[in-house]
Amino acid sequence: MEGFVVWFTGLPSAGKSTLARLLEQALRARGRRVEVLDGDEVRQRLTRGLGFSKEDRDENIRRITYVARLLARNGVVAITAAISPYRAVRDEARQEIGRFVEVYVRCPLEVCIQRDLKGLYRRALAGEIGNVTGVSDPYEEPLNAEVVVSTDQEGPEASLARILARLNDLGYLWPSRSPGTTSFPLPADLVQQIEARLEGQPRTDPRTYIIDVLSRALADEEEVLARRSKRPPIP
């Protein structure tokens, strides 16, 4: 299956990393190879030495873009969770990557300040540090993000369900059909039964549910066949 990039952007403490990890788990459960490029971890390793000027921030995003593009090119789902405050360099990443889904994690500044476990906002508001997005540096909201989630109004699971539904609508959760294969509509009564079973659960798309069931069944069958192939011949 082809890889793609899910690009989370938003203010510090908006919930990007939390949603990125939840999405990672959900995609791994669907059999996808996934890597998360978390902004804090990238700063410690890939972009150590860069500061927080606009130039350094843009360079940070360009390096993340490069790694994400390589991962996607090799069939991996790359999930980035970095503030990426400037619209132009995010658009640059979109153009370079191609298979790109922008997720705007929207949250009011006052709520982000309340969630600030690292003390980043507190120090910025006290004048101890500068170049903090939302306080002394601007954040440019996406104009046409594929997904917008409001983490002050809904829980992580609801936001995750919204993201997965959009990925499904865009065709990223479906494997490419091989030449010669055909598709067919699901019987209406089967869809209704599945919808009834899934009512109230975060994952509500019957097609996604069926893909999950069939994927697990195929994986189980492959495991059984592999075990059988390792058995010694019967004398």
N, C-alpha and C positions, 0 to 999 in steps of 0.2 A: 504494500500500500504506500501511496505517496505521503511524504511528510508535509507538515505545515507549521506555521508559527501562530501562537496565541499570545498577543502582546497586551499585558495588563499595564494600565497607566492610571495615575491618580495621586492625590496628596499623600504625604507621609501619614501612616496610621489609618489610611482609608480602608484597608483590608485586602490589599493586593496579594501579599504572601499567603495569607490564609486561603484565599480562593484558588491561588495557583496550586497549592498543595492538595486541596480537595479535587481540583480538576485532574491533577496528576493521578490520584488514586482512581478516579472514575474512568480515565482513559486506559490505565493499566488493566483495570478489570475487564475492559473490552478487548484486551490483547494487543494494545498499541505500545510501541516503544516510546518512552517519554523522558525528557530531561528538562529540569527547571533551572533557569538562569535567574537566581534571586539577586536583587540589586545589592544587598549587603554583602553577600558572599562574593559577588563579582568584584566589588570594591576591595575586598581583602586579597584577591588573587589575580584576577585578570587585569584590573585597572589600578592596582596599587601605585600610589605616587601621583595620581591625578587629583586635582583639587575640586573646588565647586564653583569656579567661574563658569560663565556660559560656554567658553571654548572647551574647558575641561569636561563639562557635562556633556556637550555634544560629542566629544571624542569617546567618552564612556559609552554612550549609546551606539556609536558607530562600531565599537569593538563588540558589543553585545549583538548587534545586527549581524556582524560577520560570522560569529560563532553560530547564531541561530540559523542563518542561511545554510551553513555547512551541514548542520544537523538535519534540517528539513530536506535538503538535497539527498540525504542518505536514508530517507524513510522514517525519520524520527519526528515526533511532535515536540517542538521546542516551545516551552512556556516561559516567557520573560515576565518578571515582576520587578520593575524599576520605575521610579517616579516619572522619568522621561518627560520633563515639564514643557519642552518646547515643541510646538506643533511641526515646525519645518523639518526637524531631524526625525520625528516620527514618520512623517510623510516620506522622507528619504528612505527610511527602513522599509516602508511598505513597497516602494518602487523597487528596491534592491531584492527583496525577498519574494514578492509575488503572491505566494499562497500565505496570506497574512490576514489575521482576524484581530482587530483592535477591540479591547474590552476596557471601557471607561468605568473605573470604580469610583463612583461619585459619592462624596460624603462632605457635609458642611465642615468648614474649618473648625468651628467651635466643638463639634463632636470629635474630630480628629485630635484636638487638643486634650479633650477629656480622656482619650484612649492612649495618650502618649506615654508608653511604658519606658521609653528610653530617655525621657526628659529633654528631647530635642526642642520641642516648642517652648518649654519652660526656660531653657537656656537662651533661646533666640529672643523671646519676649523680654528677658532680663538684660539683653544686650551683651551677653557673654560670647555669643557666636553669631556670625553673619552668614549670608547666602543660604538661608533656610527657606525652602519652597513654601509659599503660602504666607510667610511673614515678611522676610526681607528680599525674597526672590519671587518672580511671578510664576503662576501655573497657567498654561494656555490649554483650555479644555478642547478636547477633540470636537470637530465639527460634524464628522460623519462616521463615528465609531459603529462597528457592526453590532456591538452589544453595549448597553448602558445598564449598570446595576446600581441601585441606591442602597448602600449598606447601612444607612441610618434608618431605613424604613423596612428592610427585610433581613431575615437571618441568612447565614452563609449557605444553608442548603437550598433556600429559595433562589438565591443568586446563582448557585451552581446549576440548578435546574434550568434557569433562564439561558445560561451560557451553553449548556448541552443542547437545548432545544434549537438555539440559533446555529450551532455547529452542524446539527443534523439537517436543518433547513438549507444550509449552504452546501451540503453534500460532503462534508469533511469526515463524517463518521461512517460513511459507507465505502466499502472496498470497490475499486473499479471493476466493472463487469468485463469478463474475458470475451474475446470475439466468439460469436456463435451462440452466446447465452441469451436468454430472453427473460423479461420480467413479466410478472402477472399481478393483478390486484388481489389484495387479501379479501376473503369473503367478509361481508359486512357483519354477519353474526359473530365471526371470530374476533373481529376488531372490537365489537361491543363487549364481548366476554373479557377480553384483555383489559379494556378500559375500566370495566367494573372492578377487576382484580387490582388494578393500579390506582384506583381512586384514593386520593389523599396522600399519595407518595410523591416525592420530588420528581422522579422519573415517570412521566405520564405519556410518553410517545409509544404507542403499541409497536411501531416498526423497530424502535430501538430495543424494546423488550424482547422481541422475537429474535433479533440479531444476537443479543446476549445469550439467549437460551440455546440457539443453534451453535454459536461459537463454543460455548461450554461443552455441548454434546460432542462436537467434532474433536475438541481437545481431549475429552475423556476417551473417545474411540481411538485416537492416535496413541494415547498412552497405553491402552490395552493392547493394541497391535504391536507396539514397541516391546512390551513385556513378553508377548508371545514369541516374538522373533528372537528373544534372548534365551528361550527355553532350550535345553538340550534335546536332541531328537529321541523319540521313544524307541527303545531297542526292540 
